[in-house]
């Protein structure tokens, strides 16, 4: 009888709640305004011959690398950050190896590590403020540690890692591929990309799904030392990013004004939402991303349902480690924030949600 590998049978399944997403999409950290007009115009000009060709990734990689101040050999375009995680797992993990994942965080780190049969070592973020647990991470590193994954800004907490902490990990685990996921970089503005020049075991991933509004195209990249990345490139399919995505990415990246305007609206909306939390006494974690995590408490499920009934989708994160009673709310445009805040105030009043601010979960 046909039987899947033991690692596949045992692995955790990841099922994002995508069904029935009607309303204001503040649940998946997507661009709520859509992709840039230039990107959309390029999509409309795709012709029959374009679709008949195999995609050429290299020219677009060179363009992306130039914008980042890197060489083409230091950049690998991927099918979103998801594929970047998958490629690193397949390149560096053997069944007897260990991978360290700092939680709460993006669930696909665990999924792709488990596919290889490797053991996942979970390190909980510091209690209270969800700050990066550098001491616990360093203590968890062993000779069997071959992969370490964390995001900055992190999802769902919005927190970031300090450069000194990143460098300490790179030094302590030279045998491990260290992935720094910068999917939300555009809303933070600080990157550790220059560090790949001096650290051969550092990989930085980004996506064009967030600020650039290209989530449906599933396009991202992995950046690393050229010699190191050559091994990962061997594992990747030469046609892993489709031609339509590649064509539109070039145009979208040229639309700097559109992205800059959107990011500014998000930063303004983030400050507005955090101020609202403060005024109602609802615990929250100051964010460097395009979302804010707050603690609604026992009524978290009722809150999410009530918001949906008012046409606003938000994400229940109660099941994440350390996130009991928490809800994550994506930031929208200036106009969308008016809709969010109106529904938010109504739901909080109806469910009688308010309370004293807690240490570590407020400004």
C-alpha positions as CSV (number, residue, x, y, z in Angstrom):
1,X,0.0,0.0,0.0
2,X,1.2,3.5,-0.9
3,X,2.4,5.3,2.2
4,X,3.8,8.8,2.6
5,X,7.0,9.5,4.4
6,X,6.8,9.3,8.2
7,X,7.8,13.0,8.4
8,X,4.9,14.0,6.2
9,X,2.4,11.9,8.1
10,X,3.6,13.5,11.4
11,X,3.9,17.0,10.2
12,X,1.6,19.8,11.3
13,X,-0.9,21.0,8.7
14,X,-1.3,24.8,8.0
15,X,-4.8,25.9,7.1
16,X,-5.2,29.7,6.8
17,X,-8.8,30.7,7.3
18,X,-9.3,32.0,3.7
19,X,-12.9,31.0,3.1
20,X,-15.6,33.6,2.9
21,X,-13.4,36.7,3.1
22,X,-16.0,39.3,2.2
23,X,-15.5,42.8,3.6
24,X,-12.6,45.0,4.6
25,X,-9.6,42.7,4.6
26,X,-7.8,43.4,7.8
27,X,-7.0,39.8,8.7
28,X,-4.1,38.7,6.5
29,X,-1.7,41.7,6.5
30,X,-2.3,42.3,2.8
31,X,-2.1,45.5,0.9
32,X,-5.7,46.8,1.3
33,X,-5.4,49.3,-1.6
34,X,-4.3,46.9,-4.3
35,X,-1.2,46.7,-6.5
36,X,0.3,49.7,-8.1
37,X,-1.3,51.1,-11.3
38,X,1.9,50.5,-13.2
39,X,1.9,46.8,-12.2
40,X,-1.8,46.5,-13.2
41,X,-1.2,48.2,-16.5
42,X,1.6,45.7,-17.3
43,X,-0.6,42.8,-16.4
44,X,-3.3,44.1,-18.9
45,X,-0.6,44.1,-21.6
46,X,0.4,40.5,-21.2
47,X,-0.1,38.9,-24.6
48,X,-0.4,35.3,-26.0
49,X,3.3,35.1,-26.8
50,X,4.3,36.2,-23.3
51,X,2.2,33.3,-21.9
52,X,3.7,30.8,-24.3
53,X,7.3,31.4,-23.2
54,X,9.1,29.8,-20.3
55,X,9.9,32.6,-17.7
56,X,13.4,34.1,-17.5
57,X,14.1,34.8,-13.8
58,X,17.7,36.0,-14.2
59,X,17.1,39.5,-15.8
60,X,14.5,40.4,-13.1
61,X,16.9,39.1,-10.4
62,X,19.6,41.4,-11.7
63,X,17.1,44.3,-11.6
64,X,16.1,43.5,-8.0
65,X,19.7,43.0,-7.0
66,X,20.6,46.4,-8.4
67,X,17.9,48.2,-6.5
68,X,19.2,46.5,-3.3
69,X,22.8,47.3,-4.0
70,X,23.7,43.6,-4.4
71,X,25.0,41.5,-7.2
72,X,22.7,39.1,-9.1
73,X,24.5,36.2,-7.5
74,X,23.4,37.3,-4.1
75,X,19.6,37.3,-4.9
76,X,17.3,34.4,-5.7
77,X,13.7,35.2,-6.6
78,X,11.3,32.9,-4.9
79,X,7.6,32.0,-4.9
80,X,7.0,34.2,-1.9
81,X,8.8,33.8,1.4
82,X,7.2,30.4,1.8
83,X,9.4,28.9,-0.9
84,X,12.5,30.6,0.5
85,X,11.8,28.8,3.8
86,X,11.2,25.5,1.9
87,X,14.4,25.8,-0.1
88,X,16.5,26.5,3.0
89,X,15.0,23.5,4.8
90,X,15.7,21.2,1.9
91,X,19.2,22.5,1.4
92,X,20.5,22.3,5.0
93,X,18.4,20.0,7.1
94,X,18.9,16.2,7.5
95,X,16.4,14.1,9.4
96,X,18.5,14.0,12.6
97,X,19.1,17.8,12.6
98,X,17.4,20.5,14.7
99,X,15.9,23.8,13.8
100,X,15.2,26.7,16.2
101,X,12.0,28.7,15.7
102,X,11.2,31.7,17.9
103,X,7.4,31.8,18.7
104,X,4.9,33.1,18.3
105,X,5.6,33.6,14.6
106,X,4.8,32.6,11.0
107,X,3.6,29.0,11.0
108,X,5.3,27.9,7.8
109,X,8.8,27.8,9.5
110,X,7.5,24.8,11.5
111,X,5.8,23.2,8.5
112,X,8.7,23.1,6.2
113,X,11.2,22.0,8.8
114,X,8.9,19.1,9.7
115,X,8.8,18.0,6.1
116,X,12.5,17.1,6.3
117,X,12.0,15.0,9.4
118,X,14.1,17.4,11.5
119,X,13.2,18.3,15.0
120,X,11.8,21.8,15.7
121,X,13.0,23.5,18.9
122,X,10.5,26.2,19.9
123,X,11.9,29.2,21.9
124,X,9.2,31.4,23.4
125,X,9.5,35.1,23.1
126,X,10.1,36.9,26.4
127,X,6.9,37.1,28.5
128,X,5.1,40.3,28.8
129,X,6.6,42.4,25.9
130,X,7.3,39.6,23.4
131,X,10.8,40.9,23.0
132,X,13.4,38.7,21.3
133,X,14.6,36.0,23.7
134,X,18.3,36.1,22.8
135,X,19.5,34.3,25.9
136,X,17.1,31.4,25.4
137,X,18.0,31.2,21.7
138,X,21.7,31.0,22.4
139,X,21.1,28.4,25.1
140,X,19.1,26.3,22.6
141,X,21.9,26.1,20.0
142,X,23.7,22.7,19.8
143,X,26.0,21.1,17.2
144,X,22.8,19.6,15.8
145,X,21.3,23.0,15.1
146,X,21.3,23.5,11.4
147,X,18.5,26.1,10.8
148,X,17.3,29.1,12.9
149,X,14.3,31.1,11.8
150,X,12.8,34.3,13.0
151,X,11.1,37.4,11.6
152,X,11.8,41.1,12.1
153,X,9.3,42.7,12.3
154,X,7.7,39.6,13.6
155,X,4.2,38.3,12.9
156,X,2.0,38.5,14.9
157,X,3.7,40.6,17.5
158,X,5.2,43.4,15.4
159,X,8.5,43.3,17.3
160,X,12.0,43.5,15.9
161,X,15.4,42.0,16.7
162,X,18.5,44.0,17.6
163,X,21.6,43.9,15.4
164,X,23.8,42.7,18.3
165,X,21.4,39.8,19.0
166,X,21.5,38.8,15.3
167,X,25.3,38.9,15.2
168,X,25.5,36.8,18.4
169,X,23.4,34.1,16.9
170,X,25.5,34.1,13.7
171,X,28.7,33.6,15.7
172,X,27.2,31.0,18.0
173,X,25.8,28.8,15.2
174,X,28.2,29.0,12.2
175,X,27.0,25.5,11.2
176,X,23.4,26.7,10.9
177,X,21.5,28.6,8.1
178,X,20.1,31.6,9.9
179,X,17.0,33.0,8.3
180,X,15.9,36.6,9.0
181,X,12.4,37.1,7.5
182,X,12.0,40.8,6.6
183,X,8.5,40.4,5.0
184,X,7.3,43.6,6.8
185,X,10.5,45.6,6.1
186,X,8.7,48.4,4.2
187,X,6.7,49.4,7.3
188,X,9.8,49.4,9.5
189,X,12.5,50.8,7.2
190,X,15.4,49.1,8.9
191,X,17.2,46.2,7.4
192,X,20.2,44.0,8.1
193,X,20.7,43.2,4.5
194,X,24.3,44.6,4.5
195,X,25.3,41.9,7.0
196,X,25.2,39.2,4.4
197,X,28.5,40.5,3.1
198,X,30.3,39.5,6.3
199,X,28.2,36.5,7.4
200,X,28.0,33.5,5.1
201,X,25.3,31.7,7.1
202,X,22.9,34.6,7.1
203,X,19.9,34.6,4.7
204,X,17.4,37.4,4.4
205,X,13.9,36.9,2.9
206,X,11.4,39.5,1.7
207,X,8.1,39.4,-0.1
208,X,6.3,41.7,-2.5
209,X,3.0,40.5,-1.1
210,X,2.6,43.3,1.5
211,X,3.5,46.9,0.6
212,X,3.6,46.1,-3.1
213,X,0.2,44.5,-3.2
214,X,1.3,41.4,-5.2
215,X,0.2,38.6,-2.8
216,X,-1.6,36.7,-5.6
217,X,1.6,36.6,-7.6
218,X,3.5,35.0,-4.7
219,X,6.8,36.7,-5.4
220,X,9.6,37.3,-3.0
221,X,13.4,36.9,-2.8
222,X,16.2,35.3,-0.7
223,X,19.4,37.3,-0.3
224,X,22.7,35.8,0.9
225,X,26.4,35.5,0.3
226,X,26.9,34.5,-3.4
227,X,28.8,31.3,-2.6
228,X,26.3,30.2,0.0
229,X,23.3,31.0,-2.1
230,X,24.7,28.9,-5.0
231,X,23.8,25.8,-3.0
232,X,20.2,27.0,-2.5
233,X,19.9,27.9,-6.1
234,X,20.6,24.3,-7.0
235,X,17.5,23.2,-5.1
236,X,15.2,25.7,-6.7
237,X,13.4,25.1,-9.9
238,X,14.6,27.3,-12.8
239,X,11.0,28.2,-13.4
240,X,9.8,28.7,-9.8
241,X,8.5,32.2,-10.4
242,X,6.0,32.5,-13.3
243,X,6.5,34.8,-16.2
244,X,3.4,37.0,-15.5
245,X,4.7,37.7,-12.0
246,X,8.2,38.5,-13.3
247,X,6.8,40.9,-15.9
248,X,4.6,42.8,-13.5
249,X,7.2,42.9,-10.7
250,X,9.5,45.1,-12.8
251,X,6.7,47.6,-13.3
252,X,5.5,47.5,-9.7
253,X,9.0,48.2,-8.4
254,X,9.3,51.2,-10.6
255,X,6.1,52.7,-9.0
256,X,8.0,54.1,-5.9
257,X,5.5,57.0,-5.3
258,X,2.6,54.6,-5.0
259,X,4.3,52.4,-2.5
260,X,5.6,55.4,-0.5
261,X,2.1,56.9,-0.3
262,X,0.6,53.6,0.8
263,X,3.3,53.0,3.5
264,X,2.7,56.5,4.9
265,X,-1.0,55.9,5.2
266,X,-0.3,52.6,7.0
267,X,2.1,54.3,9.5
268,X,-0.5,57.0,10.2
269,X,-3.2,54.4,10.6
270,X,-1.0,52.3,12.9
271,X,-0.5,55.3,15.3
272,X,-4.2,56.0,15.2
273,X,-5.2,52.4,16.1
274,X,-2.6,52.2,18.9
275,X,-4.0,55.5,20.3
276,X,-7.4,54.0,20.2
277,X,-6.3,51.0,22.2
278,X,-4.7,53.3,24.8
279,X,-7.9,55.3,25.2
280,X,-10.0,52.2,25.8
281,X,-7.4,50.6,28.0
282,X,-7.0,47.6,25.8
283,X,-3.6,45.9,26.0
284,X,-1.5,46.0,22.8
285,X,2.0,45.5,21.6
286,X,3.6,48.5,19.8
287,X,4.2,47.4,16.2
288,X,6.8,48.0,13.5
289,X,4.7,46.3,10.9
290,X,1.4,46.9,9.1
291,X,-0.7,45.3,11.9
292,X,-1.1,45.5,15.7
293,X,-1.7,42.7,18.1
294,X,-4.0,43.4,21.0
295,X,-5.4,41.4,23.9
296,X,-9.2,41.3,23.8
297,X,-9.5,38.6,26.4
298,X,-12.1,35.9,26.8
299,X,-14.4,37.6,24.3
300,X,-11.9,37.2,21.4
301,X,-14.0,34.9,19.4
302,X,-17.1,37.0,19.8
303,X,-15.1,40.1,18.9
304,X,-13.9,38.6,15.6
305,X,-17.4,37.5,14.7
306,X,-19.0,40.8,15.6
307,X,-16.4,42.7,13.5
308,X,-17.1,40.4,10.6
309,X,-20.8,41.1,10.9
310,X,-20.0,44.8,10.5
311,X,-18.0,44.1,7.4
312,X,-14.4,44.1,8.9
313,X,-12.2,41.0,8.9
314,X,-9.7,40.6,11.7
315,X,-7.5,37.6,12.8
316,X,-7.9,35.6,16.0
317,X,-4.5,34.7,17.3
318,X,-5.6,33.1,20.6
319,X,-4.0,29.7,19.6
320,X,-0.5,31.2,19.1
321,X,2.0,30.6,21.9
322,X,1.6,33.2,24.6
323,X,-1.2,35.0,22.7
324,X,-4.2,33.9,24.8
325,X,-7.2,36.2,24.0
326,X,-5.3,38.1,21.4
327,X,-6.5,39.5,18.0
328,X,-4.4,40.9,15.2
329,X,-5.7,43.8,13.2
330,X,-4.1,44.8,9.9
331,X,-3.8,48.5,9.2
332,X,-5.7,49.9,6.2
333,X,-5.7,53.2,4.3
334,X,-6.7,56.4,5.8
335,X,-10.3,56.0,4.6
336,X,-10.4,52.4,5.7
337,X,-9.3,53.2,9.2
338,X,-12.4,55.3,9.6
339,X,-14.5,52.2,8.8
340,X,-12.4,50.1,11.2
341,X,-12.5,52.5,14.1
342,X,-16.3,52.9,13.8
343,X,-16.8,49.2,13.9
344,X,-14.2,48.7,16.6
345,X,-15.8,51.2,18.9
346,X,-19.3,49.7,18.3
347,X,-18.1,46.2,19.0
348,X,-16.2,47.2,22.1
349,X,-19.2,49.0,23.5
350,X,-21.6,46.1,22.7
351,X,-19.3,43.4,24.2
352,X,-18.2,45.8,27.0
353,X,-14.5,45.3,26.1
354,X,-12.1,47.6,28.0
355,X,-9.7,47.3,30.8
356,X,-6.6,48.5,32.5
357,X,-3.4,48.5,30.4
358,X,-1.0,45.8,31.3
359,X,2.8,46.1,31.7
360,X,4.7,45.1,28.6
361,X,1.7,45.3,26.4
362,X,1.4,49.1,26.0
363,X,3.4,52.2,25.3
